[in-house]
Amino acid sequence: DEKLCKGCNICTEFCPHHVYEESENLNKKGVHIPVPENEERCTKCQVCSLLCPDQAIKVDEEDEN
């Protein structure tokens, strides 16, 4: 949830599959928020959502097939 993110970048640092990258755009708080640039690499391990201090990341566990 972009509104909850404070731009700490914990998800970009600790994602084992390097799914997130820092965006060039600013959110309403004036911070560069991480965005999932490599979603095809995501294994739904949920490290990002477990470590996010703001609970801004929710991993959808359902397959899209």
Secondary structure, DSSP 8 states (H G I E B T S, - for coil): -TTT-----HHHHH-TT--EEEEEEE-TTS-EEEEES-GGG-----HHHHH-TT-------S---
